[in-house]
Amino acid sequence: MSFDDLLQENTAALYSGGTISFSAIILALLVSVACSLFIAYIYRTQYQGVLYHQTHATSIVLISLVTTMVIMVISGNIVLSLGMVGALSIVRFRGAIKDPLDIVYLFWAVGIGIANGVAYFSVSITSTVFIGIVLVLVNKNRTTVESKLLVLNCQKSSVDKILSLAQSLPDKVNLRSRSHEGNEAELVFEVISKDHSSSIEKLTNEAGVLKLRLLNYSANN
């Protein structure tokens, strides 16, 4: 028996939902591993968060494999499908996912597992490569405009001049916080610009400025 015949036989077994051979199970799991490793690689190279977690990349691979296994078990069997829906409805999954893209990667892994569980290998492989290319292109063409926080400590008598200067700057400067303590005041601005150096220089040279700090509060910058 040739490799093509073996591949067609295993694919038919997975698709029909009948008795699945050991080779068909291994084939589906191997394709899921390959696709999920590619997803994990895209996640690592295109990650824009504050701290990269290797456990999330590992979970992408495991979710794809577990989903493939579940789909192989319930495919073609209505009783098992209803039982699986009932069992999963009891379980509550809770996790602190701060970045919306992390959810997309997990859903991507689940979709790959579903496709491979019913032997739609062409769909899973093509979709994996296509989505990966789209993610790379989208991140490559991101806008260079960045938002930063500018914390400025100055004399209380200079607050009005500094606020007037901030409004006249070409960059978009929004006052987010204002506090006073004795003769000193603290102003917190949000500065949205491609290059913050000119705005910082003008504010620093203003009379009465005691201290100035530029903070990066967005994980994408």
Backbone as JSON Lines, residues from 0, in Angstrom:
{"i":0,"aa":"M","n":[0.85,-1.2,0.0],"ca":[0.0,0.0,0.0],"c":[0.88,1.24,0.0]}
{"i":1,"aa":"S","n":[0.61,2.15,-0.92],"ca":[1.42,3.37,-1.03],"c":[1.03,4.36,0.07]}
{"i":2,"aa":"F","n":[1.86,5.42,0.19],"ca":[1.6,6.45,1.19],"c":[0.31,7.21,0.88]}
{"i":3,"aa":"D","n":[0.06,7.45,-0.42],"ca":[-1.17,8.15,-0.8],"c":[-2.41,7.35,-0.44]}
{"i":4,"aa":"D","n":[-2.35,6.04,-0.66],"ca":[-3.48,5.19,-0.3],"c":[-3.71,5.18,1.21]}
{"i":5,"aa":"L","n":[-2.61,5.13,1.95],"ca":[-2.72,5.15,3.41],"c":[-3.31,6.47,3.9]}
{"i":6,"aa":"L","n":[-2.88,7.56,3.28],"ca":[-3.37,8.88,3.66],"c":[-4.87,9.0,3.36]}
{"i":7,"aa":"Q","n":[-5.28,8.52,2.2],"ca":[-6.69,8.59,1.84],"c":[-7.56,7.71,2.75]}
{"i":8,"aa":"E","n":[-7.05,6.57,3.11],"ca":[-7.79,5.66,3.98],"c":[-7.97,6.26,5.37]}
{"i":9,"aa":"N","n":[-6.89,6.87,5.91],"ca":[-6.98,7.48,7.25],"c":[-7.87,8.71,7.23]}
{"i":10,"aa":"T","n":[-7.8,9.48,6.16],"ca":[-8.65,10.66,6.05],"c":[-10.12,10.28,5.99]}
{"i":11,"aa":"A","n":[-10.42,9.21,5.24],"ca":[-11.8,8.74,5.14],"c":[-12.31,8.25,6.49]}
{"i":12,"aa":"A","n":[-11.43,7.61,7.27],"ca":[-11.83,7.11,8.59],"c":[-12.15,8.26,9.53]}
{"i":13,"aa":"L","n":[-11.34,9.3,9.49],"ca":[-11.59,10.46,10.34],"c":[-12.85,11.2,9.92]}
{"i":14,"aa":"Y","n":[-13.04,11.32,8.64],"ca":[-14.17,12.08,8.11],"c":[-15.5,11.37,8.36]}
{"i":15,"aa":"S","n":[-15.51,10.05,8.25],"ca":[-16.75,9.3,8.39],"c":[-17.19,9.14,9.84]}
{"i":16,"aa":"G","n":[-16.23,9.27,10.77],"ca":[-16.56,9.13,12.17],"c":[-16.73,7.68,12.6]}
{"i":17,"aa":"G","n":[-16.31,6.73,11.8],"ca":[-16.41,5.33,12.16],"c":[-15.23,4.9,13.01]}
{"i":18,"aa":"T","n":[-14.84,3.65,12.88],"ca":[-13.7,3.15,13.63],"c":[-12.42,3.8,13.1]}
{"i":19,"aa":"I","n":[-11.71,4.45,13.98],"ca":[-10.51,5.2,13.58],"c":[-9.28,4.36,13.9]}
{"i":20,"aa":"S","n":[-8.44,4.19,12.91],"ca":[-7.23,3.41,13.09],"c":[-6.19,4.22,13.85]}
{"i":21,"aa":"F","n":[-5.18,3.5,14.35],"ca":[-4.1,4.15,15.09],"c":[-3.33,5.12,14.2]}
{"i":22,"aa":"S","n":[-3.1,4.73,12.96],"ca":[-2.37,5.61,12.04],"c":[-3.15,6.89,11.73]}
{"i":23,"aa":"A","n":[-4.48,6.79,11.67],"ca":[-5.31,7.97,11.42],"c":[-5.24,8.94,12.59]}
{"i":24,"aa":"I","n":[-5.23,8.39,13.8],"ca":[-5.12,9.24,14.99],"c":[-3.79,9.97,15.01]}
{"i":25,"aa":"I","n":[-2.7,9.24,14.74],"ca":[-1.37,9.85,14.73],"c":[-1.26,10.92,13.65]}
{"i":26,"aa":"L","n":[-1.86,10.65,12.49],"ca":[-1.82,11.61,11.39],"c":[-2.5,12.92,11.78]}
{"i":27,"aa":"A","n":[-3.69,12.82,12.37],"ca":[-4.42,14.03,12.77],"c":[-3.66,14.8,13.84]}
{"i":28,"aa":"L","n":[-3.08,14.09,14.8],"ca":[-2.34,14.76,15.87],"c":[-1.06,15.42,15.36]}
{"i":29,"aa":"L","n":[-0.39,14.76,14.41],"ca":[0.83,15.34,13.85],"c":[0.55,16.62,13.09]}
{"i":30,"aa":"V","n":[-0.53,16.63,12.32],"ca":[-0.89,17.86,11.59],"c":[-1.25,18.97,12.57]}
{"i":31,"aa":"S","n":[-1.94,18.61,13.66],"ca":[-2.28,19.61,14.67],"c":[-1.03,20.15,15.35]}
{"i":32,"aa":"V","n":[-0.07,19.29,15.61],"ca":[1.2,19.74,16.21],"c":[1.91,20.72,15.28]}
{"i":33,"aa":"A","n":[1.99,20.37,14.01],"ca":[2.67,21.25,13.05],"c":[1.99,22.61,12.95]}
{"i":34,"aa":"C","n":[0.66,22.6,12.85],"ca":[-0.07,23.87,12.74],"c":[0.03,24.69,14.01]}
{"i":35,"aa":"S","n":[-0.11,24.04,15.16],"ca":[-0.07,24.78,16.43],"c":[1.32,25.3,16.73]}
{"i":36,"aa":"L","n":[2.36,24.59,16.34],"ca":[3.72,25.11,16.52],"c":[3.95,26.35,15.67]}
{"i":37,"aa":"F","n":[3.37,26.37,14.48],"ca":[3.45,27.56,13.64],"c":[2.7,28.72,14.29]}
{"i":38,"aa":"I","n":[1.53,28.44,14.87],"ca":[0.78,29.48,15.57],"c":[1.58,30.01,16.75]}
{"i":39,"aa":"A","n":[2.2,29.11,17.52],"ca":[3.02,29.53,18.67],"c":[4.21,30.37,18.22]}
{"i":40,"aa":"Y","n":[4.79,30.03,17.07],"ca":[5.9,30.83,16.54],"c":[5.44,32.24,16.15]}
{"i":41,"aa":"I","n":[4.28,32.32,15.5],"ca":[3.72,33.63,15.15],"c":[3.42,34.43,16.42]}
{"i":42,"aa":"Y","n":[2.9,33.75,17.43],"ca":[2.6,34.43,18.69],"c":[3.85,34.99,19.34]}
{"i":43,"aa":"R","n":[4.94,34.23,19.31],"ca":[6.19,34.68,19.94],"c":[6.82,35.83,19.17]}
{"i":44,"aa":"T","n":[6.82,35.75,17.84],"ca":[7.49,36.79,17.04],"c":[6.66,38.06,16.92]}
{"i":45,"aa":"Q","n":[5.34,37.95,17.0],"ca":[4.48,39.12,16.82],"c":[3.88,39.63,18.13]}
{"i":46,"aa":"Y","n":[4.37,39.11,19.25],"ca":[3.81,39.5,20.55],"c":[4.11,40.97,20.84]}
{"i":47,"aa":"Q","n":[3.1,41.71,21.31],"ca":[3.24,43.14,21.56],"c":[2.91,43.51,23.01]}
{"i":48,"aa":"G","n":[2.73,42.53,23.85],"ca":[2.39,42.81,25.24],"c":[3.59,43.22,26.06]}
{"i":49,"aa":"V","n":[3.37,43.34,27.37],"ca":[4.43,43.77,28.27],"c":[5.39,42.63,28.57]}
{"i":50,"aa":"L","n":[4.85,41.47,28.96],"ca":[5.67,40.32,29.3],"c":[5.22,39.11,28.5]}
{"i":51,"aa":"Y","n":[6.17,38.47,27.81],"ca":[5.86,37.28,27.02],"c":[5.84,36.06,27.95]}
{"i":52,"aa":"H","n":[4.78,35.26,27.85],"ca":[4.65,34.07,28.68],"c":[4.77,32.82,27.8]}
{"i":53,"aa":"Q","n":[5.78,32.0,28.11],"ca":[5.96,30.76,27.36],"c":[4.81,29.79,27.6]}
{"i":54,"aa":"T","n":[4.19,29.88,28.78],"ca":[3.09,28.98,29.08],"c":[1.9,29.19,28.14]}
{"i":55,"aa":"H","n":[1.7,30.44,27.71],"ca":[0.59,30.69,26.77],"c":[0.88,30.05,25.41]}
{"i":56,"aa":"A","n":[2.14,30.13,24.97],"ca":[2.5,29.48,23.7],"c":[2.35,27.96,23.81]}
{"i":57,"aa":"T","n":[2.71,27.41,24.97],"ca":[2.54,25.96,25.18],"c":[1.06,25.58,25.19]}
{"i":58,"aa":"S","n":[0.24,26.44,25.8],"ca":[-1.2,26.15,25.85],"c":[-1.82,26.15,24.46]}
{"i":59,"aa":"I","n":[-1.28,26.94,23.54],"ca":[-1.79,26.95,22.17],"c":[-1.63,25.57,21.54]}
{"i":60,"aa":"V","n":[-0.45,24.96,21.73],"ca":[-0.19,23.62,21.18],"c":[-1.1,22.59,21.84]}
{"i":61,"aa":"L","n":[-1.21,22.66,23.16],"ca":[-2.01,21.66,23.88],"c":[-3.5,21.78,23.56]}
{"i":62,"aa":"I","n":[-3.99,23.01,23.44],"ca":[-5.41,23.2,23.11],"c":[-5.74,22.62,21.75]}
{"i":63,"aa":"S","n":[-4.84,22.82,20.79],"ca":[-5.05,22.26,19.46],"c":[-5.11,20.73,19.5]}
{"i":64,"aa":"L","n":[-4.21,20.11,20.26],"ca":[-4.18,18.65,20.36],"c":[-5.42,18.11,21.08]}
{"i":65,"aa":"V","n":[-5.79,18.76,22.18],"ca":[-6.96,18.3,22.94],"c":[-8.24,18.45,22.1]}
{"i":66,"aa":"T","n":[-8.35,19.55,21.37],"ca":[-9.52,19.74,20.52],"c":[-9.59,18.7,19.42]}
{"i":67,"aa":"T","n":[-8.45,18.38,18.84],"ca":[-8.4,17.33,17.81],"c":[-8.88,16.0,18.38]}
{"i":68,"aa":"M","n":[-8.43,15.67,19.58],"ca":[-8.82,14.42,20.22],"c":[-10.33,14.39,20.47]}
{"i":69,"aa":"V","n":[-10.87,15.49,20.99],"ca":[-12.31,15.54,21.3],"c":[-13.15,15.39,20.04]}
{"i":70,"aa":"I","n":[-12.75,16.08,18.97],"ca":[-13.51,16.02,17.73],"c":[-13.46,14.62,17.13]}
{"i":71,"aa":"M","n":[-12.31,13.94,17.23],"ca":[-12.22,12.57,16.72],"c":[-13.14,11.64,17.49]}
{"i":72,"aa":"V","n":[-13.3,11.89,18.78],"ca":[-14.16,11.02,19.62],"c":[-15.63,11.21,19.29]}
{"i":73,"aa":"I","n":[-16.06,12.46,19.11],"ca":[-17.5,12.72,18.95],"c":[-17.95,12.79,17.5]}
{"i":74,"aa":"S","n":[-17.02,12.77,16.54],"ca":[-17.42,12.88,15.13],"c":[-18.23,11.66,14.71]}
{"i":75,"aa":"G","n":[-19.37,11.9,14.11],"ca":[-20.21,10.81,13.63],"c":[-21.03,10.12,14.69]}
{"i":76,"aa":"N","n":[-20.99,10.61,15.93],"ca":[-21.74,9.98,17.01],"c":[-22.56,11.05,17.73]}
{"i":77,"aa":"I","n":[-23.85,11.08,17.48],"ca":[-24.72,12.12,18.04],"c":[-24.79,12.01,19.56]}
{"i":78,"aa":"V","n":[-24.84,10.77,20.08],"ca":[-24.96,10.56,21.53],"c":[-23.74,11.14,22.24]}
{"i":79,"aa":"L","n":[-22.55,10.83,21.72],"ca":[-21.33,11.35,22.33],"c":[-21.25,12.87,22.19]}
{"i":80,"aa":"S","n":[-21.72,13.4,21.06],"ca":[-21.69,14.85,20.85],"c":[-22.55,15.56,21.88]}
{"i":81,"aa":"L","n":[-23.77,15.05,22.12],"ca":[-24.64,15.67,23.12],"c":[-24.07,15.51,24.52]}
{"i":82,"aa":"G","n":[-23.46,14.36,24.78],"ca":[-22.85,14.16,26.09],"c":[-21.68,15.09,26.33]}
{"i":83,"aa":"M","n":[-20.89,15.33,25.29],"ca":[-19.75,16.23,25.42],"c":[-20.22,17.66,25.66]}
{"i":84,"aa":"V","n":[-21.28,18.07,24.95],"ca":[-21.83,19.42,25.17],"c":[-22.31,19.58,26.61]}
{"i":85,"aa":"G","n":[-22.98,18.55,27.13],"ca":[-23.45,18.61,28.51],"c":[-22.31,18.64,29.51]}
{"i":86,"aa":"A","n":[-21.26,17.86,29.24],"ca":[-20.12,17.83,30.16],"c":[-19.37,19.16,30.18]}
{"i":87,"aa":"L","n":[-19.17,19.73,29.0],"ca":[-18.44,21.0,28.93],"c":[-19.24,22.16,29.49]}
{"i":88,"aa":"S","n":[-20.58,22.05,29.48],"ca":[-21.4,23.13,30.03],"c":[-21.29,23.2,31.54]}
{"i":89,"aa":"I","n":[-20.87,22.11,32.18],"ca":[-20.7,22.09,33.63],"c":[-19.39,22.76,34.03]}
{"i":90,"aa":"V","n":[-18.35,22.59,33.2],"ca":[-17.03,23.09,33.54],"c":[-16.96,24.6,33.29]}
{"i":91,"aa":"R","n":[-16.4,25.32,34.24],"ca":[-16.22,26.77,34.12],"c":[-14.74,27.06,33.93]}
{"i":92,"aa":"F","n":[-14.4,27.68,32.8],"ca":[-13.02,28.05,32.53],"c":[-12.85,29.54,32.81]}
{"i":93,"aa":"R","n":[-11.96,29.87,33.71],"ca":[-11.71,31.26,34.04],"c":[-10.21,31.53,33.97]}
{"i":94,"aa":"G","n":[-9.85,32.59,33.28],"ca":[-8.45,32.96,33.17],"c":[-8.32,34.45,32.91]}
{"i":95,"aa":"A","n":[-7.28,35.04,33.5],"ca":[-7.06,36.48,33.33],"c":[-6.3,36.72,32.02]}
{"i":96,"aa":"I","n":[-7.03,37.02,30.96],"ca":[-6.43,37.31,29.66],"c":[-6.6,38.8,29.4]}
{"i":97,"aa":"K","n":[-5.49,39.54,29.48],"ca":[-5.55,40.99,29.37],"c":[-5.53,41.46,27.92]}
{"i":98,"aa":"D","n":[-4.81,40.75,27.07],"ca":[-4.69,41.15,25.68],"c":[-5.75,40.43,24.85]}
{"i":99,"aa":"P","n":[-6.61,41.16,24.13],"ca":[-7.63,40.5,23.3],"c":[-7.05,39.57,22.25]}
{"i":100,"aa":"L","n":[-5.83,39.87,21.78],"ca":[-5.21,39.0,20.77],"c":[-4.9,37.62,21.32]}
{"i":101,"aa":"D","n":[-4.66,37.51,22.63],"ca":[-4.41,36.19,23.21],"c":[-5.62,35.28,23.04]}
{"i":102,"aa":"I","n":[-6.82,35.85,23.15],"ca":[-8.04,35.07,22.94],"c":[-8.13,34.62,21.48]}
{"i":103,"aa":"V","n":[-7.72,35.49,20.57],"ca":[-7.75,35.15,19.15],"c":[-6.83,33.96,18.87]}
{"i":104,"aa":"Y","n":[-5.63,33.96,19.46],"ca":[-4.71,32.84,19.26],"c":[-5.29,31.54,19.8]}
{"i":105,"aa":"L","n":[-5.95,31.6,20.94],"ca":[-6.56,30.39,21.5],"c":[-7.7,29.9,20.61]}
{"i":106,"aa":"F","n":[-8.53,30.82,20.13],"ca":[-9.62,30.43,19.23],"c":[-9.07,29.89,17.92]}
{"i":107,"aa":"W","n":[-7.97,30.45,17.46],"ca":[-7.29,29.95,16.26],"c":[-6.86,28.5,16.47]}
{"i":108,"aa":"A","n":[-6.27,28.21,17.63],"ca":[-5.83,26.84,17.93],"c":[-7.01,25.88,18.01]}
{"i":109,"aa":"V","n":[-8.13,26.33,18.59],"ca":[-9.32,25.49,18.66],"c":[-9.85,25.19,17.26]}
{"i":110,"aa":"G","n":[-9.88,26.22,16.4],"ca":[-10.35,26.01,15.03],"c":[-9.49,25.02,14.27]}
{"i":111,"aa":"I","n":[-8.18,25.1,14.47],"ca":[-7.28,24.14,13.82],"c":[-7.54,22.73,14.32]}
{"i":112,"aa":"G","n":[-7.76,22.6,15.63],"ca":[-8.04,21.28,16.19],"c":[-9.33,20.68,15.66]}
{"i":113,"aa":"I","n":[-10.35,21.52,15.48],"ca":[-11.63,21.04,14.94],"c":[-11.45,20.56,13.5]}
{"i":114,"aa":"A","n":[-10.74,21.35,12.69],"ca":[-10.54,20.97,11.29],"c":[-9.74,19.68,11.16]}
{"i":115,"aa":"N","n":[-8.7,19.53,11.96],"ca":[-7.89,18.32,11.88],"c":[-8.61,17.11,12.46]}
{"i":116,"aa":"G","n":[-9.52,17.34,13.41],"ca":[-10.26,16.22,13.98],"c":[-11.19,15.55,13.0]}
{"i":117,"aa":"V","n":[-11.63,16.28,11.96],"ca":[-12.48,15.69,10.92],"c":[-11.74,15.58,9.59]}
{"i":118,"aa":"A","n":[-10.41,15.62,9.66],"ca":[-9.55,15.37,8.49],"c":[-9.64,16.44,7.42]}
{"i":119,"aa":"Y","n":[-9.98,17.65,7.79],"ca":[-9.91,18.76,6.83],"c":[-8.52,19.39,6.9]}
{"i":120,"aa":"F","n":[-7.52,18.59,6.52],"ca":[-6.13,19.04,6.65],"c":[-5.82,20.2,5.73]}
{"i":121,"aa":"S","n":[-6.4,20.2,4.54],"ca":[-6.14,21.3,3.61],"c":[-6.68,22.62,4.17]}
{"i":122,"aa":"V","n":[-7.83,22.55,4.85],"ca":[-8.4,23.76,5.45],"c":[-7.52,24.26,6.59]}
{"i":123,"aa":"S","n":[-7.09,23.37,7.48],"ca":[-6.3,23.78,8.64],"c":[-4.94,24.33,8.23]}
{"i":124,"aa":"I","n":[-4.26,23.65,7.3],"ca":[-2.92,24.1,6.9],"c":[-2.99,25.42,6.14]}
{"i":125,"aa":"T","n":[-3.92,25.5,5.16],"ca":[-4.05,26.73,4.39],"c":[-4.45,27.91,5.26]}
{"i":126,"aa":"S","n":[-5.4,27.68,6.16],"ca":[-5.86,28.76,7.05],"c":[-4.76,29.2,8.0]}
{"i":127,"aa":"T","n":[-3.99,28.25,8.5],"ca":[-2.89,28.6,9.42],"c":[-1.87,29.5,8.76]}
{"i":128,"aa":"V","n":[-1.46,29.12,7.56],"ca":[-0.46,29.92,6.84],"c":[-1.03,31.29,6.46]}
{"i":129,"aa":"F","n":[-2.26,31.3,5.97],"ca":[-2.88,32.56,5.53],"c":[-3.06,33.54,6.69]}
{"i":130,"aa":"I","n":[-3.6,33.06,7.82],"ca":[-3.8,33.92,8.98],"c":[-2.47,34.42,9.52]}
{"i":131,"aa":"G","n":[-1.46,33.55,9.52],"ca":[-0.14,33.97,9.98],"c":[0.43,35.09,9.14]}
{"i":132,"aa":"I","n":[0.29,34.99,7.83],"ca":[0.78,36.04,6.92],"c":[0.04,37.35,7.16]}
{"i":133,"aa":"V","n":[-1.29,37.25,7.35],"ca":[-2.09,38.45,7.6],"c":[-1.63,39.14,8.89]}
{"i":134,"aa":"L","n":[-1.38,38.38,9.95],"ca":[-0.92,38.96,11.21],"c":[0.41,39.67,11.06]}
{"i":135,"aa":"V","n":[1.33,39.05,10.34],"ca":[2.65,39.66,10.13],"c":[2.52,40.96,9.35]}
{"i":136,"aa":"L","n":[1.69,40.96,8.3],"ca":[1.52,42.17,7.49],"c":[0.84,43.28,8.27]}
{"i":137,"aa":"V","n":[-0.15,42.93,9.08],"ca":[-0.86,43.94,9.88],"c":[0.08,44.59,10.88]}
{"i":138,"aa":"N","n":[0.9,43.78,11.57],"ca":[1.84,44.34,12.56],"c":[2.96,45.13,11.89]}
{"i":139,"aa":"K","n":[3.31,44.74,10.67],"ca":[4.38,45.45,9.97],"c":[3.94,46.83,9.54]}
{"i":140,"aa":"N","n":[2.66,46.98,9.2],"ca":[2.14,48.25,8.71],"c":[1.42,49.05,9.79]}
{"i":141,"aa":"R","n":[1.76,48.79,11.06],"ca":[1.15,49.56,12.14],"c":[1.54,51.02,12.06]}
{"i":142,"aa":"T","n":[0.64,51.87,12.54],"ca":[0.96,53.29,12.59],"c":[2.05,53.56,13.61]}
{"i":143,"aa":"T","n":[2.88,54.55,13.34],"ca":[4.01,54.88,14.22],"c":[3.62,55.9,15.28]}
{"i":144,"aa":"V","n":[2.36,56.34,15.31],"ca":[1.91,57.3,16.32],"c":[1.84,56.59,17.67]}
{"i":145,"aa":"E","n":[2.48,57.17,18.69],"ca":[2.54,56.57,20.0],"c":[1.93,57.49,21.04]}
{"i":146,"aa":"S","n":[1.39,56.9,22.08],"ca":[0.78,57.65,23.17],"c":[1.61,57.42,24.43]}
{"i":147,"aa":"K","n":[2.07,58.52,25.05],"ca":[2.9,58.43,26.24],"c":[2.37,59.38,27.31]}
{"i":148,"aa":"L","n":[2.73,59.09,28.55],"ca":[2.36,59.95,29.67],"c":[3.54,60.84,30.04]}
{"i":149,"aa":"L","n":[3.28,62.11,30.18],"ca":[4.3,63.09,30.53],"c":[3.97,63.64,31.92]}
{"i":150,"aa":"V","n":[4.8,63.3,32.91],"ca":[4.6,63.75,34.29],"c":[5.53,64.93,34.54]}
{"i":151,"aa":"L","n":[4.97,66.07,34.86],"ca":[5.72,67.32,34.96],"c":[5.51,67.93,36.34]}
{"i":152,"aa":"N","n":[6.62,68.15,37.07],"ca":[6.59,68.84,38.34],"c":[7.09,70.26,38.15]}
{"i":153,"aa":"C","n":[6.33,71.21,38.64],"ca":[6.68,72.61,38.43],"c":[6.24,73.45,39.62]}
{"i":154,"aa":"Q","n":[6.65,74.72,39.61],"ca":[6.2,75.65,40.63],"c":[4.73,75.98,40.4]}
{"i":155,"aa":"K","n":[4.0,76.22,41.47],"ca":[2.57,76.46,41.38],"c":[2.25,77.7,40.54]}
{"i":156,"aa":"S","n":[3.15,78.69,40.59],"ca":[2.92,79.92,39.85],"c":[3.08,79.76,38.35]}
{"i":157,"aa":"S","n":[3.7,78.66,37.92],"ca":[3.96,78.46,36.49],"c":[2.94,77.55,35.81]}
{"i":158,"aa":"V","n":[1.93,77.1,36.55],"ca":[0.98,76.13,36.01],"c":[0.23,76.68,34.82]}
{"i":159,"aa":"D","n":[-0.27,77.91,34.93],"ca":[-1.06,78.48,33.84],"c":[-0.25,78.63,32.56]}
{"i":160,"aa":"K","n":[1.02,79.06,32.69],"ca":[1.88,79.2,31.51],"c":[2.15,77.85,30.86]}
{"i":161,"aa":"I","n":[2.38,76.86,31.68],"ca":[2.67,75.52,31.14],"c":[1.44,74.95,30.44]}
{"i":162,"aa":"L","n":[0.27,75.14,31.02],"ca":[-0.96,74.65,30.38],"c":[-1.21,75.36,29.06]}
{"i":163,"aa":"S","n":[-0.92,76.65,29.02],"ca":[-1.09,77.41,27.77],"c":[-0.1,76.93,26.71]}
{"i":164,"aa":"L","n":[1.14,76.66,27.15],"ca":[2.15,76.17,26.21],"c":[1.77,74.78,25.69]}
{"i":165,"aa":"A","n":[1.25,73.92,26.56],"ca":[0.87,72.57,26.14],"c":[-0.23,72.6,25.08]}
{"i":166,"aa":"Q","n":[-1.16,73.54,25.21],"ca":[-2.25,73.64,24.24],"c":[-1.76,74.17,22.89]}
{"i":167,"aa":"S","n":[-0.66,74.91,22.89],"ca":[-0.15,75.48,21.64],"c":[0.81,74.55,20.91]}
{"i":168,"aa":"L","n":[1.17,73.42,21.51],"ca":[2.1,72.5,20.86],"c":[1.44,71.83,19.66]}
{"i":169,"aa":"P","n":[2.23,71.49,18.62],"ca":[1.65,70.82,17.44],"c":[1.17,69.4,17.74]}
{"i":170,"aa":"D","n":[1.78,68.75,18.73],"ca":[1.35,67.41,19.12],"c":[0.04,67.49,19.91]}
{"i":171,"aa":"K","n":[-0.68,66.37,19.93],"ca":[-1.92,66.32,20.71],"c":[-1.57,66.07,22.16]}
{"i":172,"aa":"V","n":[-1.83,67.08,23.01],"ca":[-1.49,67.01,24.42],"c":[-2.76,67.19,25.24]}
{"i":173,"aa":"N","n":[-3.1,66.17,26.04],"ca":[-4.29,66.22,26.88],"c":[-3.9,66.16,28.35]}
{"i":174,"aa":"L","n":[-4.46,67.06,29.16],"ca":[-4.22,67.06,30.59],"c":[-5.05,65.96,31.25]}
{"i":175,"aa":"R","n":[-4.37,65.01,31.91],"ca":[-5.05,63.89,32.54],"c":[-5.16,64.03,34.05]}
{"i":176,"aa":"S","n":[-4.22,64.73,34.68],"ca":[-4.25,64.86,36.12],"c":[-3.54,66.14,36.53]}
{"i":177,"aa":"R","n":[-4.04,66.73,37.64],"ca":[-3.43,67.96,38.17],"c":[-3.54,67.93,39.68]}
{"i":178,"aa":"S","n":[-2.4,68.07,40.35],"ca":[-2.39,68.05,41.82],"c":[-1.42,69.1,42.34]}
{"i":179,"aa":"H","n":[-1.68,69.6,43.56],"ca":[-0.87,70.64,44.19],"c":[-0.46,70.19,45.58]}
{"i":180,"aa":"E","n":[0.76,70.54,45.95],"ca":[1.26,70.28,47.29],"c":[2.22,71.4,47.67]}
{"i":181,"aa":"G","n":[1.78,72.3,48.52],"ca":[2.58,73.45,48.87],"c":[2.73,74.39,47.69]}
{"i":182,"aa":"N","n":[3.96,74.76,47.39],"ca":[4.25,75.62,46.25],"c":[4.57,74.83,44.98]}
{"i":183,"aa":"E","n":[4.41,73.52,45.04],"ca":[4.75,72.67,43.89],"c":[3.49,72.02,43.33]}
{"i":184,"aa":"A","n":[3.44,71.88,42.02],"ca":[2.31,71.26,41.34],"c":[2.8,70.12,40.45]}
{"i":185,"aa":"E","n":[1.94,69.13,40.26],"ca":[2.26,68.0,39.38],"c":[1.17,67.91,38.3]}
{"i":186,"aa":"L","n":[1.61,67.94,37.05],"ca":[0.71,67.85,35.92],"c":[1.02,66.57,35.14]}
{"i":187,"aa":"V","n":[-0.01,65.85,34.78],"ca":[0.15,64.62,34.0],"c":[-0.55,64.82,32.66]}
{"i":188,"aa":"F","n":[0.25,64.77,31.57],"ca":[-0.28,64.95,30.23],"c":[-0.2,63.64,29.45]}
{"i":189,"aa":"E","n":[-1.15,63.45,28.56],"ca":[-1.07,62.38,27.56],"c":[-0.64,63.02,26.24]}
{"i":190,"aa":"V","n":[0.52,62.59,25.75],"ca":[1.08,63.16,24.52],"c":[1.0,62.11,23.42]}
{"i":191,"aa":"I","n":[0.28,62.45,22.34],"ca":[0.1,61.54,21.21],"c":[0.85,62.13,20.02]}
{"i":192,"aa":"S","n":[1.92,61.44,19.6],"ca":[2.76,61.98,18.54],"c":[3.66,60.89,17.98]}
{"i":193,"aa":"K","n":[4.25,61.15,16.82],"ca":[5.26,60.26,16.25],"c":[6.61,60.47,16.91]}
{"i":194,"aa":"D","n":[6.91,61.73,17.27],"ca":[8.17,62.08,17.89],"c":[7.88,63.04,19.04]}
{"i":195,"aa":"H","n":[8.16,62.59,20.27],"ca":[7.84,63.38,21.46],"c":[8.97,64.33,21.86]}
{"i":196,"aa":"S","n":[10.09,64.27,21.2],"ca":[11.26,65.03,21.64],"c":[11.04,66.54,21.59]}
{"i":197,"aa":"S","n":[10.38,67.05,20.54],"ca":[10.17,68.49,20.42],"c":[9.27,69.01,21.53]}
{"i":198,"aa":"S","n":[8.2,68.3,21.83],"ca":[7.29,68.72,22.89],"c":[7.97,68.69,24.25]}
{"i":199,"aa":"I","n":[8.76,67.66,24.49],"ca":[9.46,67.55,25.77],"c":[10.47,68.69,25.93]}
{"i":200,"aa":"E","n":[11.18,69.0,24.86],"ca":[12.18,70.07,24.92],"c":[11.54,71.42,25.22]}
{"i":201,"aa":"K","n":[10.41,71.71,24.59],"ca":[9.74,72.99,24.82],"c":[9.21,73.1,26.25]}
{"i":202,"aa":"L","n":[8.66,72.02,26.76],"ca":[8.15,72.05,28.13],"c":[9.28,72.11,29.15]}
{"i":203,"aa":"T","n":[10.39,71.45,28.86],"ca":[11.52,71.46,29.78],"c":[12.13,72.85,29.91]}
{"i":204,"aa":"N","n":[12.17,73.58,28.81],"ca":[12.77,74.91,28.8],"c":[11.87,75.97,29.41]}
{"i":205,"aa":"E","n":[10.63,75.61,29.72],"ca":[9.71,76.58,30.32],"c":[10.14,76.9,31.75]}
{"i":206,"aa":"A","n":[10.09,78.17,32.11],"ca":[10.48,78.6,33.45],"c":[9.56,77.99,34.5]}
{"i":207,"aa":"G","n":[10.14,77.56,35.59],"ca":[9.38,77.0,36.68],"c":[9.27,75.49,36.68]}
{"i":208,"aa":"V","n":[9.74,74.82,35.62],"ca":[9.69,73.36,35.55],"c":[10.8,72.78,36.42]}
{"i":209,"aa":"L","n":[10.44,71.91,37.36],"ca":[11.39,71.32,38.29],"c":[11.84,69.93,37.85]}
{"i":210,"aa":"K","n":[10.9,69.13,37.39],"ca":[11.23,67.75,37.01],"c":[10.24,67.28,35.96]}
{"i":211,"aa":"L","n":[10.71,66.44,35.06],"ca":[9.86,65.95,33.97],"c":[10.17,64.48,33.72]}
{"i":212,"aa":"R","n":[9.12,63.67,33.61],"ca":[9.28,62.23,33.35],"c":[8.35,61.81,32.2]}
{"i":213,"aa":"L","n":[8.87,60.96,31.34],"ca":[8.1,60.43,30.21],"c":[7.87,58.95,30.44]}
{"i":214,"aa":"L","n":[6.6,58.55,30.51],"ca":[6.26,57.16,30.82],"c":[5.59,56.49,29.63]}
{"i":215,"aa":"N","n":[5.93,55.22,29.46],"ca":[5.32,54.4,28.42],"c":[4.27,53.55,29.08]}
{"i":216,"aa":"Y","n":[2.99,53.9,28.95],"ca":[1.94,53.16,29.64],"c":[1.21,52.19,28.74]}
{"i":217,"aa":"S","n":[1.53,52.19,27.46],"ca":[0.88,51.28,26.52],"c":[1.85,50.18,26.15]}
{"i":218,"aa":"A","n":[1.34,48.94,26.13],"ca":[2.2,47.8,25.81],"c":[2.6,47.76,24.36]}
{"i":219,"aa":"N","n":[1.94,48.5,23.48],"ca":[2.23,48.47,22.06],"c":[3.31,49.45,21.66]}
{"i":220,"aa":"N","n":[3.83,50.22,22.57],"ca":[4.83,51.23,22.24],"c":[6.22,50.75,22.62]}
